[in-house]
Amino acid sequence: MAAQEGWNVYQLDVKGAFLYGELKEEVYIDQPEGFIKQGEEDKVYKLNKALYGLKQTPRTWFSRIESYFQKEGFIKDNQDYALFVKKKSGKMIMVCLC
């Protein structure tokens, strides 16, 4: 569509995006190898934020970015859940999260 209409296209890869997801449930992990505290080997860590490798991470990150876009006046597309559109003063911006 962008090529057909002659629109500008910009791409951004956010390396640490998943680290900003807020967990809605309590998640505990074992102490990682090499960081096990002597005398407390049976203790676990409670996570405050999402972490790479958790099954909840993509969902929590998407929930946070979705609420931001909606707060800023973007409308989520009915056909593609990852497409957000905002129209203002005859201009349009489309953001697709892939």
Secondary structure as UniProt FT lines:
FT   HELIX           2..5
FT   TURN            15..16
FT   HELIX           17..20
FT   STRAND          28..30
FT   TURN            33..34
FT   TURN            38..39
FT   TURN            41..42
FT   STRAND          44..46
FT   TURN            52..53
FT   TURN            55..56
FT   HELIX           57..71
FT   TURN            72..73
FT   STRAND          75..76
FT   TURN            81..82
FT   STRAND          83..88
FT   TURN            89..90
FT   STRAND          91..96
//
